């Protein structure tokens, strides 16, 4: 597709996923729950070595935002349509991430921290579900100075869609605010993902969400994150559609268009709230015998969605592409992609 160079910018925490099918004993040992996404604490540090020594592991380019950007790039199939920024170390893991990004057609603008190793994420898989434990390491050291370099800020200026997973709130909220305000002032789309319940539950992180909210055009999340957000606001409702509608009505800096809130619910219909209305979109279920790994399904959904948003499509097409991309990812191990999005027809 012509004219799409640098149309989508993602900013987040680049991680190398160490992915393995594990047993319940390992989950119990490290007090991990399927479906959780947490930051590693001291007690989790031996997990990474144990995975590599006791289980058959795969090394996969990861990090929620990077996954989304890779999927968007794959959907668009135009080299250089996407750019990604984050912080890595100066090591072999960083080289692997750069190789994958280049192969996928993503323009990776990594900040390199020579003193800290590249971040990793343990993806512990059992029964098609996963528990993620992220050790941010160098990913935790991204600074706004890298963003403000002329060669990088020019990418911000070129982008039409800017996206971050909520995990980046723990690293560089000032970078997020800078691009969010730029997007609002220049009538671009700023998109944010709640990403995990703890982002809503930890007061400093929740404050950043609320600081960013006036600039958010598209807010993504799943049903657990939606309910965690509602609880943090003191709402008694657990109804995901009601929560989406309430969030969509929060004040917005750029009043030229309404905020769109998109909450996925696994196999249940996706909820979209905007302009005072709620719509539901059914999910095409993947047969149980084809389900391999849910790791990255939510990231892939957003990647598919953004691929259509960046090319001027409506919400229906954005959702259709998101469901398609998510359906592809759950049939593969980790956020890995076939050569092309075979079977998806652009409208």
N, C-alpha and C positions, 0 to 999 in steps of 0.2 A: 504494500500500500504506500502510495507516494504522500509526501508532506507530513509524515508522522514522526520525524526525528525529534527525540527528546520530549515527546508529548506527555509522558508519565514520569514523575520523579518519586522514588521511595527513599525514606530515611529511617534507618533502624539499627538493630543489633545483629551483625553478621556472625553466625555461629556455624561450626562444623558439627552436624548431627552424628552422634555415635549411636546407631540404631541396632536393636537386637530384640528378638523374641525371647522373653524371659519366663520365669515361673512365679507363682504366688509367693514363694518363700523369699525371693529377692525383694518384691514389693513390700512385704511385711517387715523385712530386715531394716529397710530404709524409710518405713512408714509412708509409703507412696500409695496414692489412690489413682485408679484408672480414670482418665478424663481430666486430671489435674495438670496445671502448668505452673511450676513454681521456680523461684530462684534458689540456687544451691546454698545451703548453709554448711557450716564446718562438718556437721555429721554426714553430709552427702559426699564429701571429697573422695572417700575410697570407692565410691560407686563406679566412677569412670574406669578405673584400673580393673575393678572386678568384672565389669562388662567385657573388657577387652581380653581378660584372661580366662573367663569361664564360659563365655557365650560367643556365638558366631555373629560378628558385628559387621555392619556396613557403614561406610563413611559417606555422608550425603551433605551437600551444601544446604545450609538451613538458616534459621532465624526467620521469624514470622513474616516480617516485611520483605525480606529478600525472597522468600518463597512466593509471596504474592506478586512481586515484580517479575520474577522468572516466569510465572504462569501467564501474566499479562503479555509479556514479550512473546511467549510461545503462541498465544492466541492470535496476536497481531501479525506475526510472521514478517515483520519489517525490521531488519537489523538496526539497532540504535534507537528504536522507538522508546525505550525505557532507560532510565539512569538510576543508579542506586548509590547511596552514601552511608557509610558506617565506619567503625574503627576495627582494625585487625592488628595482629602482631607481625613481626618480621620473622616468619617461620614457614615450615612446610605446609601447615594447615592453611595459612593465608594464601600460599601458592595454589593449593587445591581449590580454594574458593574463587580465586581470580580466574583459574582455568575454566571452571564451570560457568562463570558469568560470561566469559568471552565466548565459549562454545554456544551458550544460549542466546547470544546477541545482546546481552545487557551491558551497558557502559558502566562499569563499577568504578566509582571514585572513592576508593578506600583511604581513610586516614590511617597511617601506619605508626604504631607505637612500638619502637624497637625494644622497649624494656619489659613488655608484658606479653604473654602468649595469647594467641588467637582464642577467642571464646569457643566453648563446646556446649553441646546439649545432649544429655542422655535421653534417648527415646526408648523407653521400656515398653515393649508391646506384648499384650496377652489377650488372646481371643479377639483380635482385630481392633482392640482399643489400646490407648497408649497413655503413659504418664511421662511428662516431660520435666526434666530438671536441668535448668540452664545455669552454667557457670560462665558468667559474662566475660571475665578477664579483660582483654583489650577492648572488647565491645563496650565496656563501661567507661571508656576514656575518650569518647567522641566529644569534641569541643566546637563551639560555634565559630571559632577562628577558621577552622577548615571550611565550613559552609560559606563564610564571608570572603574567602579568596576569590578574586575576580573570575577565574576560570570555572569555579564552582557556582558562584552566584549567577553566572550567565546561564547555567542549566536551570536554576530556579526561574529565571525570567523567561526561558523558552518553554517551560512546562505548562500544560493546560490543566493537568490533574496532579495533585501532590498528596501523598499518602504516607501515614505511619501507623504501625501497630501501637497499641497502648504501652507495650513494653518499653518503648523508647522514652516514655515519660520518666523512667527511673534513671535515665542517662543524661539527656540533654533537652530539658524542657524549654530552655531559651532558644534553641535551634528550632524547635517545633513552633514556638510562638512567632518567631521571625518569618517563617514561611507561611504560617496561617494568616498573619496580618497582610503579608504580600498578596496572597491569593485573594483575600477579601477585597483589598483595595484595587485589584486588577481584574476582578470578575472571573477568577479561576475557581476550580473546585478544590476545596480542602477536605480531605477524607481522613477519618480517624476510626480506629477499631478499639473497643474496650479491652479485648484480648484475654483477660483473665479476671476472675472475681477479686483477687487481691489488689488489683489496680484501683478498684472502687472502695476497697475496705481500708486501705492504708491512708490516713488523712492527708499527708503531703501529696501523694499521687492523685487522690480524688480532687484536691484543690486545683491541681494542674488541669485535670479534665474540665473542671468548671470554668477555669480561666480561658481554656481553649474553645469552649462550647459556642460562644458567640460567633466564632469564625468557622465552625464546622458545617459544611454543606451536606456531607454524607457521614452518618455514624453507623458503624457495623458492630455486631456482637452476636452471641448466641443466647439461648434462653437462661442459662445459669448466670451469665454476665449481666443480662438485663435485670434479673431478680436481685443480684448483688447491688446493682446501681440503685434500684428502687429502695432497697433496705437502707442504703447509705443516705438516701434522701428522706428517710423516715416515712416512706409510703407503706401502707399496710397491704396493698394489692400485690398479688403474685401473678396476675394476668399479664402475659407478655404483650398482648396487643394494646392493652390499656397503658402499660409502661411506655411502649414505643410512641403512642400518641402523645403522652404527656411530655416526653423528651423532645419530640418534634416541635412542640410549641414554645420551647425556651427561646428567649430573646436572641435575635440574630443580627450581627453587625451589617452584613450585606442583605438588605431587604428586597433585592431584585428577584430573589427566588426563595422558596421555602426550604427548610431543612428536610432531608429525607433520612429516616431511621430504618435500618434494615436488620432484623433479628432472625437468624436461622435457628432451627429447632431440630437438628438431626434429620430423621426421616419424616417429621411432621412439617406441615406447610411453613414456608418462609413468610414472615410478617413484614410489611412495608407500611410505614406511616408518614404522611405528608399532607399539607394543606387541609388539616383537620379531618382526614379520612384514613381508614386502615384498609389495606388490601392483603389478601393471602394468596400465595403461589405454591401449588403442590410440588413436591419433590419426586423426581423419577427414581424409584428405589433400585439399588444395585442388588441383584440376587445374592443371597447369603453365601453361596458357594464361590462367588467371585470376589467377595470382600476380603481384602488382604490386610489393609492398614489404614486406620482413620487419620493417621498423622499427616497433617497438612491439608486436610479436607477444607477446613474453614478458610485457611490462607488461599487455597486454590479457588474457592468460591469468589472471594474478593478479587482475585486476579482476573478471573473471567469477567466479572462485573465491570471492573475498571477498563478492560479492553474495549468494551462497548461504549462506556461513558466517554472515553477519550476520543472515540470516533463518531460522536454525536447521536448515538442510539438512545431510544427511550428506555424507561424502567423495565418494561416487559422483556426487551431484548437483553438488557443487563442481567436480569434474573435468569433468563434462559441460558446465557453463556456461563453464569456463575454455577448453575446446577450442572451443566455439562462438564465444566472443569473439575468441580468437586467429585463428580461421578467417575471421572478418569483416574484421579489421584487415589481414591480409596481402593482401586483395583491393582495398585502398585505398592511397592515397599518404599515408604518415605515419600518426600515430595520429589519424585522423579517423573520424567516426562517422556512420552513417545516422540518420535521425530517430528510429527505434525499433528494438529488437532483433527484427525480423520473423523469424518462423520458429523462435523459441525458445519452447518451452512450459514454463511453470513446473509443477513437480510438487508 
